[in-house]
Amino acid sequence: MSKVITRPYDSADYIDSPEAAAAFLEAALEDGDPQIIAATLGDIARSKGMAMIAEQTGLAREALYKSLSADGNPRLTTLLGVLKAMGLRLSVTVDEHKAA
């Protein structure tokens, strides 16, 4: 019997289009947990290539890895720069569950 070789799951391996990235980020934003949002942004950035994102944002690659991790806390300027480099943008909608 042959050995089964496994690898840890990495969602960055499956983000293969701007639409997939947007859907993944939208789900994280709906959850609302800042750690999940930061980690999701990190996954999307890694799928695009962290070096390319760093170059386009003017931020250090190591700083991006740190701020876009589950333990990170990216500044708004970092968040907006990363989204722009990935061809994404934020938009605001009314939360029908909370609107009165």
Backbone as a printed PyTorch tensor [residue, N CA C, xyz], in Angstrom:
tensor([[[  0.8470,  -1.1720,   0.0000],
         [  0.0000,   0.0000,   0.0000],
         [  0.8960,   1.2410,   0.0000]],

        [[  0.5660,   2.2040,  -0.8260],
         [  1.3850,   3.4100,  -0.9160],
         [  0.9820,   4.4150,   0.1650]],

        [[  1.9410,   5.2450,   0.5110],
         [  1.7000,   6.2800,   1.5120],
         [  0.8610,   7.4010,   0.9120]],

        [[ -0.0220,   7.9360,   1.7190],
         [ -0.8090,   9.0880,   1.3160],
         [ -0.0490,  10.3270,   1.7780]],

        [[  0.2030,  11.2240,   0.8440],
         [  0.9000,  12.4570,   1.1710],
         [ -0.1270,  13.5630,   1.2640]],

        [[ -0.1100,  14.2770,   2.3810],
         [ -1.0570,  15.3640,   2.5800],
         [ -0.3130,  16.6760,   2.7590]],

        [[ -1.0100,  17.7640,   2.4900],
         [ -0.4850,  19.1010,   2.7070],
         [ -1.5030,  19.8760,   3.5230]],

        [[ -1.0360,  20.8240,   4.3130],
         [ -2.0060,  21.6580,   5.0420],
         [ -2.8730,  22.4390,   4.0590]],

        [[ -4.1180,  22.6280,   4.4010],
         [ -5.0260,  23.3940,   3.5610],
         [ -4.6170,  24.8620,   3.5780]],

        [[ -4.5710,  25.4770,   2.4240],
         [ -4.2700,  26.8940,   2.3040],
         [ -5.2740,  27.4960,   1.3340]],

        [[ -6.1670,  28.3160,   1.8550],
         [ -7.2160,  28.8870,   1.0060],
         [ -6.6440,  29.7530,  -0.1100]],

        [[ -5.4350,  30.2770,   0.0670],
         [ -4.8180,  31.0920,  -0.9910],
         [ -4.6420,  30.2900,  -2.2770]],

        [[ -4.5360,  28.9720,  -2.1690],
         [ -4.3820,  28.1230,  -3.3490],
         [ -5.6440,  28.0670,  -4.2040]],

        [[ -6.7800,  28.4860,  -3.6540],
         [ -8.0560,  28.3440,  -4.3500],
         [ -8.6840,  29.6710,  -4.7540]],

        [[ -8.0110,  30.7730,  -4.4720],
         [ -8.5150,  32.0900,  -4.8530],
         [ -7.9120,  32.3960,  -6.2200]],

        [[ -8.6720,  32.1140,  -7.2600],
         [ -8.1060,  32.1610,  -8.6100],
         [ -8.7290,  33.2090,  -9.5250]],

        [[ -9.5620,  34.0820,  -8.9600],
         [-10.1720,  35.1350,  -9.7770],
         [-10.5560,  36.3020,  -8.8690]],

        [[-10.7240,  37.4810,  -9.4540],
         [-11.1850,  38.6210,  -8.6480],
         [-12.5490,  38.3510,  -8.0050]],

        [[-13.3980,  37.6240,  -8.6930],
         [-14.7250,  37.3030,  -8.1500],
         [-14.6120,  36.3890,  -6.9290]],

        [[-13.7050,  35.4140,  -6.9910],
         [-13.4870,  34.5140,  -5.8490],
         [-12.9270,  35.2980,  -4.6700]],

        [[-11.9930,  36.2140,  -4.9390],
         [-11.4100,  37.0410,  -3.8760],
         [-12.4880,  37.9130,  -3.2360]],

        [[-13.3280,  38.5240,  -4.0530],
         [-14.3880,  39.3880,  -3.5380],
         [-15.3850,  38.5970,  -2.6950]],

        [[-15.7620,  37.4110,  -3.1430],
         [-16.7130,  36.5860,  -2.3880],
         [-16.1150,  36.1420,  -1.0540]],

        [[-14.8330,  35.7690,  -1.0700],
         [-14.1440,  35.3330,   0.1340],
         [-14.0780,  36.4840,   1.1460]],

        [[-13.7230,  37.6730,   0.6770],
         [-13.6320,  38.8360,   1.5520],
         [-15.0130,  39.2590,   2.0430]],

        [[-16.0030,  39.2040,   1.1810],
         [-17.3670,  39.5730,   1.5920],
         [-17.8590,  38.6770,   2.7220]],

        [[-17.5690,  37.3790,   2.6420],
         [-17.9680,  36.4560,   3.7060],
         [-17.2720,  36.8200,   5.0180]],

        [[-15.9970,  37.1930,   4.9400],
         [-15.2690,  37.5790,   6.1500],
         [-15.8350,  38.8670,   6.7380]],

        [[-16.1790,  39.8150,   5.8850],
         [-16.7580,  41.0730,   6.3590],
         [-18.1270,  40.8510,   6.9920]],

        [[-18.9020,  39.9380,   6.4470],
         [-20.2080,  39.6200,   7.0310],
         [-20.0500,  39.0310,   8.4150]],

        [[-18.9880,  38.2330,   8.6060],
         [-18.7170,  37.6620,   9.9270],
         [-18.4180,  38.7730,  10.9230]],

        [[-17.6470,  39.7660,  10.4790],
         [-17.3790,  40.9340,  11.3080],
         [-16.2180,  40.8180,  12.2720]],

        [[-15.5710,  39.6730,  12.3560],
         [-14.4380,  39.4930,  13.2700],
         [-13.1850,  40.1000,  12.6340]],

        [[-12.5790,  41.1130,  13.2600],
         [-11.3970,  41.7590,  12.6780],
         [-10.2480,  40.7890,  12.3890]],

        [[-10.0680,  39.7880,  13.2250],
         [ -9.0020,  38.8120,  12.9950],
         [ -9.2640,  37.9900,  11.7380]],

        [[-10.5000,  37.6170,  11.5290],
         [-10.8540,  36.8510,  10.3320],
         [-10.6990,  37.7200,   9.0920]],

        [[-11.0940,  38.9810,   9.1860],
         [-10.9640,  39.8880,   8.0480],
         [ -9.4970,  40.0760,   7.6810]],

        [[ -8.6460,  40.3120,   8.6750],
         [ -7.2130,  40.4970,   8.4130],
         [ -6.6060,  39.2390,   7.8120]],

        [[ -6.9340,  38.0730,   8.3680],
         [ -6.3920,  36.8160,   7.8440],
         [ -6.8910,  36.5500,   6.4280]],

        [[ -8.1410,  36.8730,   6.1540],
         [ -8.6980,  36.6960,   4.8110],
         [ -7.9800,  37.5910,   3.8100]],

        [[ -7.7340,  38.8400,   4.1940],
         [ -6.9670,  39.7380,   3.3250],
         [ -5.5730,  39.1750,   3.0710]],

        [[ -4.9770,  38.5940,   4.1010],
         [ -3.6630,  37.9670,   3.9400],
         [ -3.7050,  36.8050,   2.9700]],

        [[ -4.7380,  35.9850,   3.0600],
         [ -4.8830,  34.8590,   2.1310],
         [ -5.0240,  35.3510,   0.6920]],

        [[ -5.8380,  36.3770,   0.5130],
         [ -6.0390,  36.9150,  -0.8340],
         [ -4.7400,  37.5230,  -1.3600]],

        [[ -4.0450,  38.2610,  -0.5130],
         [ -2.7710,  38.8720,  -0.9270],
         [ -1.7500,  37.7980,  -1.2960]],

        [[ -1.6860,  36.7260,  -0.5170],
         [ -0.7540,  35.6360,  -0.8520],
         [ -1.1330,  34.9720,  -2.1600]],

        [[ -2.4340,  34.9030,  -2.4580],
         [ -2.8570,  34.2940,  -3.7180],
         [ -2.3990,  35.1250,  -4.9140]],

        [[ -2.2960,  36.4310,  -4.7090],
         [ -1.8580,  37.3390,  -5.7740],
         [ -0.3360,  37.4470,  -5.8320]],

        [[  0.3010,  37.1850,  -4.7110],
         [  1.7520,  37.3370,  -4.6010],
         [  2.0630,  38.4990,  -3.6780]],

        [[  2.5320,  38.1760,  -2.4960],
         [  2.7770,  39.2080,  -1.4890],
         [  3.8340,  40.2100,  -1.9520]],

        [[  4.8220,  39.7650,  -2.7100],
         [  5.8570,  40.6810,  -3.2030],
         [  5.2470,  41.7210,  -4.1380]],

        [[  4.3300,  41.2960,  -4.9980],
         [  3.6730,  42.2180,  -5.9200],
         [  2.8040,  43.2100,  -5.1490]],

        [[  2.0780,  42.7310,  -4.1440],
         [  1.2340,  43.6130,  -3.3320],
         [  2.1170,  44.6200,  -2.5940]],

        [[  3.2320,  44.1580,  -2.0470],
         [  4.1480,  45.0440,  -1.3320],
         [  4.6800,  46.1270,  -2.2640]],

        [[  5.0520,  45.7450,  -3.4550],
         [  5.5780,  46.7110,  -4.4220],
         [  4.5260,  47.7580,  -4.7810]],

        [[  3.3050,  47.3230,  -5.0320],
         [  2.2530,  48.2560,  -5.4470],
         [  1.7840,  49.1690,  -4.3220]],

        [[  1.8910,  48.6900,  -3.0720],
         [  1.4430,  49.5150,  -1.9470],
         [  2.5680,  50.3510,  -1.3540]],

        [[  3.8040,  49.9990,  -1.6690],
         [  4.9390,  50.6990,  -1.0810],
         [  5.2220,  50.2820,   0.3450]],

        [[  4.6450,  49.1700,   0.7680],
         [  4.8550,  48.6590,   2.1200],
         [  5.8250,  47.4770,   2.0830]],

        [[  6.5030,  47.2550,   3.1860],
         [  7.4300,  46.1280,   3.2720],
         [  6.6490,  44.8140,   3.2910]],

        [[  7.1710,  43.8220,   2.5960],
         [  6.5070,  42.5200,   2.5230],
         [  6.3070,  41.9230,   3.9180]],

        [[  7.3210,  42.0370,   4.7560],
         [  7.2380,  41.4910,   6.1180],
         [  6.1450,  42.1920,   6.9240]],

        [[  6.0240,  43.5130,   6.7350],
         [  4.9790,  44.2720,   7.4360],
         [  3.5960,  43.8320,   6.9720]],

        [[  3.4610,  43.5340,   5.6780],
         [  2.1800,  43.0500,   5.1680],
         [  1.8300,  41.6890,   5.7580]],

        [[  2.8050,  40.7850,   5.7880],
         [  2.5450,  39.4720,   6.3840],
         [  2.0660,  39.6220,   7.8220]],

        [[  2.6980,  40.5190,   8.5650],
         [  2.3440,  40.7050,   9.9670],
         [  0.9570,  41.3210,  10.1190]],

        [[  0.6880,  42.4090,   9.3910],
         [ -0.5990,  43.0830,   9.5710],
         [ -1.7640,  42.3100,   8.9630]],

        [[ -1.4850,  41.4860,   7.9460],
         [ -2.5510,  40.7070,   7.3020],
         [ -2.5590,  39.2640,   7.7990]],

        [[ -2.3670,  39.1060,   9.0880],
         [ -2.4460,  37.7890,   9.7150],
         [ -3.5860,  37.8210,  10.7280]],

        [[ -3.9170,  36.6730,  11.2800],
         [ -4.9980,  36.6140,  12.2660],
         [ -4.6710,  37.4540,  13.4940]],

        [[ -3.3900,  37.6670,  13.7650],
         [ -2.9790,  38.4860,  14.9060],
         [ -2.7350,  39.9360,  14.5270]],

        [[ -2.8700,  40.2570,  13.2450],
         [ -2.5840,  41.6040,  12.7700],
         [ -3.7340,  42.5620,  13.0000]],

        [[ -3.4250,  43.8230,  12.8460],
         [ -4.4200,  44.8760,  12.9780],
         [ -4.0740,  45.9500,  11.9540]],

        [[ -4.4090,  45.7140,  10.6770],
         [ -3.9950,  46.6620,   9.6390],
         [ -4.6620,  48.0150,   9.7980]],

        [[ -3.8910,  49.0490,   9.5010],
         [ -4.4420,  50.4050,   9.4940],
         [ -5.3560,  50.5420,   8.2760]],

        [[ -6.2220,  51.5200,   8.3310],
         [ -7.1390,  51.7500,   7.2180],
         [ -6.3690,  52.0350,   5.9340]],

        [[ -5.2780,  52.7820,   6.0200],
         [ -4.4880,  53.0700,   4.8310],
         [ -3.8860,  51.7980,   4.2370]],

        [[ -3.4680,  50.8820,   5.0950],
         [ -2.9350,  49.6000,   4.6200],
         [ -4.0410,  48.8060,   3.9490]],

        [[ -5.1790,  48.7270,   4.6000],
         [ -6.3260,  47.9980,   4.0720],
         [ -6.7190,  48.5210,   2.6940]],

        [[ -6.8570,  49.8230,   2.5680],
         [ -7.2760,  50.4050,   1.2870],
         [ -6.2110,  50.2150,   0.2150]],

        [[ -4.9450,  50.3430,   0.5850],
         [ -3.8660,  50.1370,  -0.3780],
         [ -3.8010,  48.7090,  -0.8790]],

        [[ -3.9750,  47.7570,   0.0160],
         [ -3.9500,  46.3450,  -0.3660],
         [ -5.1420,  46.0280,  -1.2630]],

        [[ -6.3160,  46.5010,  -0.8910],
         [ -7.4920,  46.2600,  -1.7270],
         [ -7.3050,  46.8360,  -3.1290]],

        [[ -6.7740,  48.0490,  -3.2080],
         [ -6.5440,  48.6730,  -4.5200],
         [ -5.5470,  47.8570,  -5.3340]],

        [[ -4.4750,  47.3880,  -4.7060],
         [ -3.4710,  46.5910,  -5.4060],
         [ -4.0560,  45.2760,  -5.9200]],

        [[ -5.0860,  44.7720,  -5.2360],
         [ -5.7120,  43.5170,  -5.6390],
         [ -6.8790,  43.7390,  -6.5960]],

        [[ -7.1550,  44.9980,  -6.9320],
         [ -8.2600,  45.2860,  -7.8330],
         [ -9.6170,  45.1850,  -7.1610]],

        [[ -9.6550,  45.3990,  -5.8470],
         [-10.8990,  45.3420,  -5.0800],
         [-11.1430,  46.6870,  -4.4180]],

        [[-12.3810,  46.9160,  -3.9880],
         [-12.7020,  48.1170,  -3.2360],
         [-13.8110,  47.7960,  -2.2460]],

        [[-13.9010,  48.6100,  -1.2270],
         [-14.9540,  48.4550,  -0.2310],
         [-16.1940,  49.2100,  -0.6680]],

        [[-17.3340,  48.7050,  -0.2770],
         [-18.5710,  49.4500,  -0.4570],
         [-19.4240,  49.2090,   0.7810]],

        [[-20.3460,  50.1060,   1.0090],
         [-21.1850,  50.0410,   2.1980],
         [-22.6250,  49.8400,   1.7670]],

        [[-23.3050,  48.9410,   2.4640],
         [-24.7260,  48.7320,   2.2200],
         [-25.4550,  48.7680,   3.5580]],

        [[-26.7360,  48.9380,   3.4980],
         [-27.5640,  48.9510,   4.6920],
         [-27.7330,  47.5150,   5.1770]],

        [[-27.5470,  47.3130,   6.4740],
         [-27.7780,  46.0010,   7.0830],
         [-29.2730,  45.8960,   7.3660]],

        [[-29.9710,  45.1590,   6.5450],
         [-31.4260,  45.0550,   6.6520],
         [-31.8620,  44.4720,   7.9950]],

        [[-31.0050,  43.7080,   8.6380],
         [-31.3400,  43.1030,   9.9300],
         [-31.2800,  44.1340,  11.0590]],

        [[-30.4390,  45.1550,  10.8860],
         [-30.2540,  46.1630,  11.9370],
         [-31.0080,  47.4580,  11.6560]],

        [[-31.3170,  47.7270,  10.3940],
         [-31.9900,  48.9830,  10.0390],
         [-33.4080,  48.9890,  10.5920]],

        [[-33.7770,  50.1140,  11.1220],
         [-35.1400,  50.2100,  11.6760],
         [-35.8730,  51.3750,  11.0620]]])
